[in-house]
Amino acid sequence: MLAVHFGGVRSIPGVGRRRRSDEKWTLLFGGMVIALPVSETTPIFRCQKDGQTILTDQPCDAPPSGGAAVNTTSPNGEVTKSITALTTMVGDWRGQTQFQAGMSGVRVAEARSVVSMVYTLSEDGKVTGSSPDNGCKVLGVWSPGSTPRLFFLGVSLNSCSYPEFNQRYSGNLLATFPERMAQLSLVANTLPFPGQPIWRFDVGATLRR
């Protein structure tokens, strides 16, 4: 094969044409990706990373302190509001918690109460909590769910003034990080035994950081 030298650089005929062809296809596909439309309902976050400003459809990562000021930007580039990003569940969550119970499908009125509670989620996956109003103490574990906003809970309630609530519960927390809120939902059911009523217990709350 004949090789042509230019200034000490070897050039092989035909290779340059193939490279130019590859570059044309690269530019073509790159232009197609850039031209993809952005949904008018998709929030765009303007985030700082390594000293540079980047645009993304995901909330900015929170620093170790748990919060960072970021701007929520509409697709047309207008800054709509400033929020504090929070992407961790670790810490204290507070809110009014509703306790309800049902026996064989019938609500038990005297079991219902709404009390203030504090729940603490630790980095090692532990959950603790308590309420001075009804005496309930919470102990269990939490873990990430199938989406970034969903977290699974497995806890036990003890020392409740209404003793039937002292059960093993399963449920979840659904977080809304920009608003620093989470919806708590816990459920427990007693096992069916002949001649014994079946109990269902529900614990729900809107929690805030």
N, C-alpha and C positions, 0 to 999 in steps of 0.2 A: 504494500500500500504506500502511495506517495504521501509524504508529509511535507508541509510547507512551513517554514520558520519565519516568524516576524519578531524582530528585536529579541531573539533568544527564546521566544515562547512558541512552543510547538502547537500547530493547529491542524486538525485532521478534517479533511473535506467531508461535508455532510453532517458533522457533529454540530456545527454552529447553526445550521438550519433546523435541526431537531430541537436545540435549546430555544431558539426563537419561537418555534411552534409551541413548546411547553410553556414558555412565558405568556404567549397569547392566551392559552387555555386557562392558566392561573389567573390572569387579569380578568378573563371573562367570568369565571366562577366567583372570584372575589367581588366583582361588581354585582353579581346576582345576589350574594349574601348581604352586601351593604344595602341593596335596594329593597330588602324585605320590609314590609310595612310594620309599624308598631301600633298595637291596639290602643285606641283612645282611652280604654279603661285600665290599662296596665300602669301601675305606679312606677316611676323611675326614681331611684335613690342616687343622690350625688354624694359619694363617699371619698374620704381621704385614705390613701394607702401608700405607704413608703414615700410620703411627701408629694404624691401625685393625686389629682382629682380624677375619679373614675365614675362612669354612669353604669348602674346595674339595676335589674328588677328585683334584687334581693336586698333586705334591710342590711345596713352597714353592721359590721361586727362590733360588738361592744367591748370596751377596754376592760381590764381586770376590775376596775371600780364599779362596773355594772352599767355605765351609761355614757353616751357620747352624743353631742349635738350634731344632727344631720339635717339636710334639707330634703323635703319631698317635692319632686319636680314633675310637672305634667309633661306629656309627650311633646307639647309645643315649646318646651324650654322654660316655662314660667314657674318660678318657685311659689308653691302654694302654702306651705307652712313649715315650721321648724319643729322637729320632734326629738325625743331622747330615745335612742335605740337601746333595747334591752333584749339580749338573746340568751339569757341564762335563767334557769328556774331557781338557782341556789339563793337562799336567803329566807327572810320572813315574809309571809303572806297573811293578811288580815281581812276579816269580813264577817258579816252577819251570816250565820249558818242555820239552816232550817233542818229540823229533825222530824221525820214522819214515820209512822208505823201502820201496818195493816195486818189484820188477822183473818185468814181465810177469805181474802178479797175485800174485807170491810175495813175502812179507815178507823183507827183508834184515836178518838179526839183528844183524850187526856195525854197521849204520847207526844202530840205535836208541840214543838217549841222553836223559838228563834232566839239564838244566843250569839254573842260575840266570841270569836275564836281566833287563835293565832296558830299558824302552821309554819314549821321550819323545815326546809329542804336543804340537806347538806350535800357537799360534793361527793361523798362516798355512797350516796344513794339512800340515805336514811331520812325518814319522815318522823317528826315529833309534833305534838300540838296539845292544846288544852283550852278549857273554858272554865272560868270561875263561876259562871252562871248555872251550869248544869253539872259541873264536876267531871265531865268527860275528858279523858286523856287519850291521845292518839299516838300510836307507835307502829311503824312499818317501814316499807321501802318504796322507792319510786324509780322509774326507768324511762328512757326515751321511747316514744311511740313510733308509729309508721310515718308520721309527718313531723316537720320541725316544730309545729305548734302543739302537738299531742304528747302527753306523758301519762304513763300507766302507774296506778297506785295499788298497793296491797297492804292494808293496815288493819289493826285491831283497835277497838274502843274498849276502855276499861274505866271503872269508877263512876259511871254515869248515874245520876240521881234516879233516872228511870232505868232500872237494871236490865230490862229486855234489850236495850241498845248495846249492851256489852257483847259484841259479836265480831266476827271476822268479816271485813268488807273488801270489795274490789271495785275499782272504778278508774277515773281518769281526771286529768286537768287539761283543759283546752285554753291555751294562752293567747292573748292578743298583746304582743310585745310593745308596739308603739304606745298603747294606752296603759301599759303596765298593769294589766288585768288578767284574770284567769277564772274560768268556770269550773267549779269542783262538783263532781258527781260520784257518789259512793252508794253501793247497794249490797245488802246482805239478805240471805234467805235461809230459814231454818230447814232442816231435813224433814221429809214427811215420815211420820211415825203413826202407826195405827192408833186411832182414838185421840191424836194430838193435833191441835190447830197448826196450820202453816203460817209462819210469820214472814213478813217482808219489811225491811227497814231501808229508808232512803235518807241520805244526808246530802244536802246541796248548798252551794254558796257561790257568791260572786266575790272573789278575793282581789286585793290590791296590794301593790308594793309600796 
